[in-house]
Amino acid sequence: MECNVGLVEQKARVLGGLALIGIGAYYNIKPLAALGIIPIVTGMLRYCPLNQAIGYNGCTDLKSPRP
């Protein structure tokens, strides 16, 4: 898997996922909380299959290896 999620997008995905989980837990909407896991995982892996499908690559920092 090649990196296709940039660092700024990574932080936004993780924060957005945490927000979805928090909102879902607060309002007791379990599917919304479960949906928050997806952006967290794609942010942590710095790989998104949807980005690859549409041909988008936000990972411009090619010098640093993927963790």
MMTF fields as JSON, N, C-alpha, C and O atoms, coordinates in Angstrom:
{
  "mmtfVersion": "1.0.0",
  "mmtfProducer": "UNKNOWN",
  "numBonds": 267,
  "numAtoms": 268,
  "numGroups": 67,
  "numChains": 1,
  "numModels": 1,
  "chainsPerModel": [1],
  "groupsPerChain": [67],
  "chainIdList": ["A"],
  "bondAtomList": [4, 2, 8, 6, 12, 10, 16, 14, 20, 18, 24, 22, 28, 26, 32, 30, 36, 34, 40, 38, 44, 42, 48, 46, 52, 50, 56, 54, 60, 58, 64, 62, 68, 66, 72, 70, 76, 74, 80, 78, 84, 82, 88, 86, 92, 90, 96, 94, 100, 98, 104, 102, 108, 106, 112, 110, 116, 114, 120, 118, 124, 122, 128, 126, 132, 130, 136, 134, 140, 138, 144, 142, 148, 146, 152, 150, 156, 154, 160, 158, 164, 162, 168, 166, 172, 170, 176, 174, 180, 178, 184, 182, 188, 186, 192, 190, 196, 194, 200, 198, 204, 202, 208, 206, 212, 210, 216, 214, 220, 218, 224, 222, 228, 226, 232, 230, 236, 234, 240, 238, 244, 242, 248, 246, 252, 250, 256, 254, 260, 258, 264, 262],
  "bondOrderList": [1, 1, 1, 1, 1, 1, 1, 1, 1, 1, 1, 1, 1, 1, 1, 1, 1, 1, 1, 1, 1, 1, 1, 1, 1, 1, 1, 1, 1, 1, 1, 1, 1, 1, 1, 1, 1, 1, 1, 1, 1, 1, 1, 1, 1, 1, 1, 1, 1, 1, 1, 1, 1, 1, 1, 1, 1, 1, 1, 1, 1, 1, 1, 1, 1, 1],
  "groupList": [{"groupName": "MET", "atomNameList": ["N", "CA", "C", "O"], "elementList": ["N", "C", "C", "O"], "formalChargeList": [0, 0, 0, 0], "bondAtomList": [1, 0, 2, 1, 3, 2], "bondOrderList": [1, 1, 2], "singleLetterCode": "M", "chemCompType": "L-PEPTIDE LINKING"}, {"groupName": "GLU", "atomNameList": ["N", "CA", "C", "O"], "elementList": ["N", "C", "C", "O"], "formalChargeList": [0, 0, 0, 0], "bondAtomList": [1, 0, 2, 1, 3, 2], "bondOrderList": [1, 1, 2], "singleLetterCode": "E", "chemCompType": "L-PEPTIDE LINKING"}, {"groupName": "CYS", "atomNameList": ["N", "CA", "C", "O"], "elementList": ["N", "C", "C", "O"], "formalChargeList": [0, 0, 0, 0], "bondAtomList": [1, 0, 2, 1, 3, 2], "bondOrderList": [1, 1, 2], "singleLetterCode": "C", "chemCompType": "L-PEPTIDE LINKING"}, {"groupName": "ASN", "atomNameList": ["N", "CA", "C", "O"], "elementList": ["N", "C", "C", "O"], "formalChargeList": [0, 0, 0, 0], "bondAtomList": [1, 0, 2, 1, 3, 2], "bondOrderList": [1, 1, 2], "singleLetterCode": "N", "chemCompType": "L-PEPTIDE LINKING"}, {"groupName": "VAL", "atomNameList": ["N", "CA", "C", "O"], "elementList": ["N", "C", "C", "O"], "formalChargeList": [0, 0, 0, 0], "bondAtomList": [1, 0, 2, 1, 3, 2], "bondOrderList": [1, 1, 2], "singleLetterCode": "V", "chemCompType": "L-PEPTIDE LINKING"}, {"groupName": "GLY", "atomNameList": ["N", "CA", "C", "O"], "elementList": ["N", "C", "C", "O"], "formalChargeList": [0, 0, 0, 0], "bondAtomList": [1, 0, 2, 1, 3, 2], "bondOrderList": [1, 1, 2], "singleLetterCode": "G", "chemCompType": "PEPTIDE LINKING"}, {"groupName": "LEU", "atomNameList": ["N", "CA", "C", "O"], "elementList": ["N", "C", "C", "O"], "formalChargeList": [0, 0, 0, 0], "bondAtomList": [1, 0, 2, 1, 3, 2], "bondOrderList": [1, 1, 2], "singleLetterCode": "L", "chemCompType": "L-PEPTIDE LINKING"}, {"groupName": "GLN", "atomNameList": ["N", "CA", "C", "O"], "elementList": ["N", "C", "C", "O"], "formalChargeList": [0, 0, 0, 0], "bondAtomList": [1, 0, 2, 1, 3, 2], "bondOrderList": [1, 1, 2], "singleLetterCode": "Q", "chemCompType": "L-PEPTIDE LINKING"}, {"groupName": "LYS", "atomNameList": ["N", "CA", "C", "O"], "elementList": ["N", "C", "C", "O"], "formalChargeList": [0, 0, 0, 0], "bondAtomList": [1, 0, 2, 1, 3, 2], "bondOrderList": [1, 1, 2], "singleLetterCode": "K", "chemCompType": "L-PEPTIDE LINKING"}, {"groupName": "ALA", "atomNameList": ["N", "CA", "C", "O"], "elementList": ["N", "C", "C", "O"], "formalChargeList": [0, 0, 0, 0], "bondAtomList": [1, 0, 2, 1, 3, 2], "bondOrderList": [1, 1, 2], "singleLetterCode": "A", "chemCompType": "L-PEPTIDE LINKING"}, {"groupName": "ARG", "atomNameList": ["N", "CA", "C", "O"], "elementList": ["N", "C", "C", "O"], "formalChargeList": [0, 0, 0, 0], "bondAtomList": [1, 0, 2, 1, 3, 2], "bondOrderList": [1, 1, 2], "singleLetterCode": "R", "chemCompType": "L-PEPTIDE LINKING"}, {"groupName": "ILE", "atomNameList": ["N", "CA", "C", "O"], "elementList": ["N", "C", "C", "O"], "formalChargeList": [0, 0, 0, 0], "bondAtomList": [1, 0, 2, 1, 3, 2], "bondOrderList": [1, 1, 2], "singleLetterCode": "I", "chemCompType": "L-PEPTIDE LINKING"}, {"groupName": "TYR", "atomNameList": ["N", "CA", "C", "O"], "elementList": ["N", "C", "C", "O"], "formalChargeList": [0, 0, 0, 0], "bondAtomList": [1, 0, 2, 1, 3, 2], "bondOrderList": [1, 1, 2], "singleLetterCode": "Y", "chemCompType": "L-PEPTIDE LINKING"}, {"groupName": "PRO", "atomNameList": ["N", "CA", "C", "O"], "elementList": ["N", "C", "C", "O"], "formalChargeList": [0, 0, 0, 0], "bondAtomList": [1, 0, 2, 1, 3, 2], "bondOrderList": [1, 1, 2], "singleLetterCode": "P", "chemCompType": "L-PEPTIDE LINKING"}, {"groupName": "THR", "atomNameList": ["N", "CA", "C", "O"], "elementList": ["N", "C", "C", "O"], "formalChargeList": [0, 0, 0, 0], "bondAtomList": [1, 0, 2, 1, 3, 2], "bondOrderList": [1, 1, 2], "singleLetterCode": "T", "chemCompType": "L-PEPTIDE LINKING"}, {"groupName": "ASP", "atomNameList": ["N", "CA", "C", "O"], "elementList": ["N", "C", "C", "O"], "formalChargeList": [0, 0, 0, 0], "bondAtomList": [1, 0, 2, 1, 3, 2], "bondOrderList": [1, 1, 2], "singleLetterCode": "D", "chemCompType": "L-PEPTIDE LINKING"}, {"groupName": "SER", "atomNameList": ["N", "CA", "C", "O"], "elementList": ["N", "C", "C", "O"], "formalChargeList": [0, 0, 0, 0], "bondAtomList": [1, 0, 2, 1, 3, 2], "bondOrderList": [1, 1, 2], "singleLetterCode": "S", "chemCompType": "L-PEPTIDE LINKING"}],
  "groupTypeList": [0, 1, 2, 3, 4, 5, 6, 4, 1, 7, 8, 9, 10, 4, 6, 5, 5, 6, 9, 6, 11, 5, 11, 5, 9, 12, 12, 3, 11, 8, 13, 6, 9, 9, 6, 5, 11, 11, 13, 11, 4, 14, 5, 0, 6, 10, 12, 2, 13, 6, 3, 7, 9, 11, 5, 12, 3, 5, 2, 14, 15, 6, 8, 16, 13, 10, 13],
  "groupIdList": [1, 2, 3, 4, 5, 6, 7, 8, 9, 10, 11, 12, 13, 14, 15, 16, 17, 18, 19, 20, 21, 22, 23, 24, 25, 26, 27, 28, 29, 30, 31, 32, 33, 34, 35, 36, 37, 38, 39, 40, 41, 42, 43, 44, 45, 46, 47, 48, 49, 50, 51, 52, 53, 54, 55, 56, 57, 58, 59, 60, 61, 62, 63, 64, 65, 66, 67],
  "secStructList": [7, 7, 7, 7, 1, 7, 2, 2, 2, 2, 2, 2, 2, 2, 2, 2, 2, 2, 2, 2, 2, 2, 2, 2, 2, 2, 6, 6, 7, 2, 2, 2, 2, 2, 2, 6, 2, 2, 2, 2, 2, 2, 2, 2, 2, 6, 7, 7, 2, 2, 2, 2, 2, 2, 6, 7, 7, 7, 7, 7, 7, 7, 1, 1, 7, 7, 7],
  "xCoordList": [0.833, 0.0, 0.878, 1.729, 0.661, 1.427, 0.712, -0.518, 1.463, 0.896, 0.128, 0.688, -1.138, -1.897, -2.709, -3.629, -2.38, -3.018, -1.93, -1.004, -2.036, -1.044, -1.132, -2.063, -0.151, -0.083, -1.238, -1.804, -1.595, -2.709, -4.015, -4.845, -4.186, -5.377, -5.43, -6.51, -4.28, -4.221, -4.758, -5.575, -4.293, -4.75, -6.244, -6.956, -6.72, -8.141, -8.992, -10.07, -8.517, -9.266, -9.371, -10.445, -8.257, -8.275, -9.169, -9.959, -9.052, -9.898, -11.369, -12.241, -11.646, -13.023, -13.606, -14.768, -12.808, -13.258, -13.537, -14.522, -12.67, -12.901, -14.16, -14.9, -14.4, -15.61, -16.857, -17.846, -16.819, -17.964, -18.235, -19.386, -17.189, -17.354, -17.928, -18.818, -17.423, -17.917, -19.374, -20.156, -19.747, -21.138, -22.048, -23.128, -21.601, -22.397, -22.588, -23.658, -21.558, -21.663, -22.547, -23.325, -22.425, -23.204, -24.704, -25.521, -25.06, -26.462, -26.947, -28.072, -26.095, -26.424, -26.829, -27.819, -26.04, -26.246, -25.083, -24.034, -25.269, -24.18, -23.631, -22.416, -24.481, -23.908, -22.989, -22.002, -23.311, -22.458, -21.122, -20.075, -21.158, -19.916, -19.076, -17.853, -19.716, -18.983, -18.394, -17.311, -19.096, -18.614, -17.358, -16.56, -17.172, -15.994, -14.7, -13.621, -14.781, -13.576, -12.878, -11.651, -13.655, -13.087, -12.088, -10.964, -12.448, -11.431, -10.225, -9.124, -10.423, -9.281, -8.3, -7.092, -8.809, -7.939, -7.241, -6.04, -7.978, -7.352, -6.336, -5.334, -6.586, -5.612, -4.364, -3.254, -4.53, -3.371, -2.523, -1.295, -3.162, -2.423, -1.882, -0.992, -2.423, -2.095, -2.365, -1.654, -3.396, -3.815, -5.338, -5.978, -5.903, -7.354, -7.692, -7.26, -8.455, -8.809, -9.661, -9.587, -10.465, -11.277, -10.388, -10.642, -9.348, -8.399, -7.723, -7.525, -7.375, -6.734, -7.696, -7.292, -8.967, -9.951, -10.175, -10.384, -10.13, -10.343, -9.036, -9.056, -7.906, -6.609, -6.022, -5.153, -6.463, -5.958, -4.811, -4.888, -3.74, -2.604, -2.218, -1.613, -2.563, -2.247, -0.915, -0.499, -0.249, 1.03, 2.136, 2.68, 2.467, 3.502, 4.877, 5.888, 4.927, 6.198, 6.735, 6.57, 7.368, 7.831, 9.155, 9.552, 9.842, 11.133, 10.961, 11.785, 9.893, 9.708, 8.98, 7.934, 9.52, 8.866, 7.577, 7.389, 6.713, 5.436, 5.7, 6.47, 5.067, 5.312, 4.832, 4.974],
  "yCoordList": [-1.172, 0.0, 1.236, 1.417, 2.053, 3.28, 4.412, 4.46, 5.309, 6.451, 7.335, 7.755, 7.628, 8.566, 9.534, 10.181, 9.638, 10.575, 11.462, 10.967, 12.771, 13.703, 13.887, 13.403, 14.595, 14.769, 15.614, 15.289, 16.69, 17.531, 16.745, 16.79, 16.025, 15.198, 14.088, 13.715, 13.566, 12.527, 13.05, 12.399, 14.224, 14.811, 15.124, 14.915, 15.62, 15.937, 14.675, 14.681, 13.605, 12.341, 11.79, 11.369, 11.796, 11.257, 12.108, 11.568, 13.433, 14.301, 14.171, 14.161, 14.072, 13.886, 12.572, 12.513, 11.519, 10.221, 10.239, 9.662, 10.903, 11.026, 11.842, 11.542, 12.87, 13.674, 12.839, 12.94, 12.017, 11.153, 10.171, 9.942, 9.605, 8.669, 9.405, 8.889, 10.602, 11.372, 11.77, 11.649, 12.244, 12.631, 11.411, 11.462, 10.32, 9.089, 8.566, 8.058, 8.685, 8.221, 9.158, 8.706, 10.453, 11.418, 11.293, 11.31, 11.169, 11.063, 9.619, 9.366, 8.68, 7.249, 6.767, 6.054, 7.173, 6.741, 5.81, 6.259, 4.54, 3.572, 3.468, 3.349, 3.508, 3.435, 4.617, 4.457, 5.787, 6.953, 6.781, 7.126, 6.249, 6.005, 4.948, 5.071, 3.918, 2.874, 3.427, 3.014, 4.35, 4.955, 5.788, 5.973, 6.289, 7.086, 6.3, 6.892, 4.984, 4.159, 4.232, 4.166, 4.367, 4.358, 5.497, 5.228, 6.766, 7.812, 7.701, 8.116, 7.147, 6.967, 5.951, 6.186, 4.836, 3.794, 4.29, 4.076, 4.95, 5.442, 6.541, 6.672, 7.322, 8.341, 7.731, 8.178, 6.715, 6.079, 5.324, 5.331, 4.683, 3.939, 4.842, 4.446, 6.054, 7.005, 6.4, 6.677, 5.575, 4.954, 4.921, 4.489, 5.381, 5.375, 4.751, 5.265, 3.654, 3.021, 3.921, 3.82, 4.796, 5.716, 6.726, 7.047, 7.232, 8.128, 7.434, 8.041, 6.181, 5.443, 5.231, 5.305, 4.966, 4.717, 5.951, 5.83, 7.144, 8.358, 8.953, 9.938, 8.372, 8.819, 9.989, 10.681, 10.233, 11.345, 10.872, 9.809, 11.667, 11.355, 12.622, 13.525, 12.695, 13.852, 13.735, 14.662, 12.616, 12.376, 12.964, 12.293, 14.228, 14.894, 14.744, 14.988, 14.345, 14.162, 12.774, 11.855, 12.623, 11.299, 10.903, 9.74, 11.841, 11.513, 10.723, 9.864, 11.003, 10.268, 8.967, 8.964, 7.866, 6.573, 6.453, 7.106, 5.625, 5.375, 4.57, 3.61, 4.943, 4.197, 2.772, 2.029],
  "zCoordList": [0.0, 0.0, 0.0, 0.87, -0.961, -1.097, -0.371, -0.354, 0.22, 0.928, -0.045, -1.058, 0.235, -0.581, 0.277, -0.224, 1.555, 2.47, 3.059, 3.7, 2.845, 3.349, 4.852, 5.495, 5.411, 6.858, 7.394, 8.438, 6.697, 7.134, 7.039, 7.947, 5.928, 5.756, 6.805, 7.262, 7.18, 8.207, 9.535, 10.185, 9.926, 11.186, 11.133, 12.115, 9.999, 9.847, 9.915, 10.51, 9.312, 9.342, 10.77, 11.201, 11.493, 12.851, 13.753, 14.527, 13.659, 14.473, 14.088, 14.957, 12.79, 12.345, 12.819, 13.221, 12.775, 13.264, 14.753, 15.213, 15.51, 16.948, 17.23, 18.167, 16.424, 16.585, 16.299, 17.025, 15.249, 14.944, 16.078, 16.448, 16.616, 17.737, 18.951, 19.627, 19.225, 20.366, 20.206, 21.149, 19.025, 18.777, 18.847, 19.435, 18.245, 18.287, 19.692, 20.029, 20.517, 21.905, 22.727, 23.567, 22.485, 23.258, 22.968, 23.889, 21.69, 21.305, 21.198, 20.766, 21.59, 21.571, 20.173, 20.009, 19.168, 17.789, 17.454, 16.991, 17.686, 17.537, 16.113, 15.955, 15.049, 13.697, 13.37, 12.653, 13.89, 13.662, 14.363, 13.814, 15.569, 16.303, 15.595, 15.529, 15.069, 14.35, 13.051, 12.637, 12.414, 11.172, 11.41, 10.491, 12.618, 12.949, 12.934, 12.902, 12.955, 12.936, 11.573, 11.497, 10.507, 9.152, 8.932, 8.508, 9.203, 8.988, 9.918, 9.555, 11.11, 12.015, 11.434, 11.432, 10.946, 10.386, 9.121, 8.956, 8.226, 6.997, 7.301, 6.597, 8.336, 8.731, 9.328, 9.039, 10.157, 10.781, 9.759, 9.845, 8.806, 7.787, 6.679, 5.928, 6.583, 5.511, 4.137, 3.171, 4.07, 2.822, 2.8, 3.759, 1.699, 1.552, 0.203, -0.829, 0.182, -1.08, -1.967, -3.192, -1.376, -2.173, -2.898, -4.059, -2.225, -2.882, -4.059, -5.111, -3.886, -4.967, -6.129, -7.289, -5.827, -6.871, -7.749, -8.956, -7.131, -7.93, -8.44, -9.178, -8.059, -8.559, -7.807, -8.338, -6.596, -5.784, -4.912, -4.297, -4.857, -3.999, -3.254, -3.832, -1.983, -1.168, -0.456, 0.238, -0.619, 0.046, -0.807, -1.684, -0.545, -1.334, -0.706, -1.364, 0.561, 1.247, 0.951, 1.753, -0.179, -0.61, 0.042, -0.042, 0.686, 1.295, 2.583, 2.894, 3.342, 4.592, 4.318, 3.67, 4.803, 4.57, 5.353, 6.379, 4.863, 5.528, 6.783, 6.745, 7.916, 9.156, 9.094, 10.065]
}
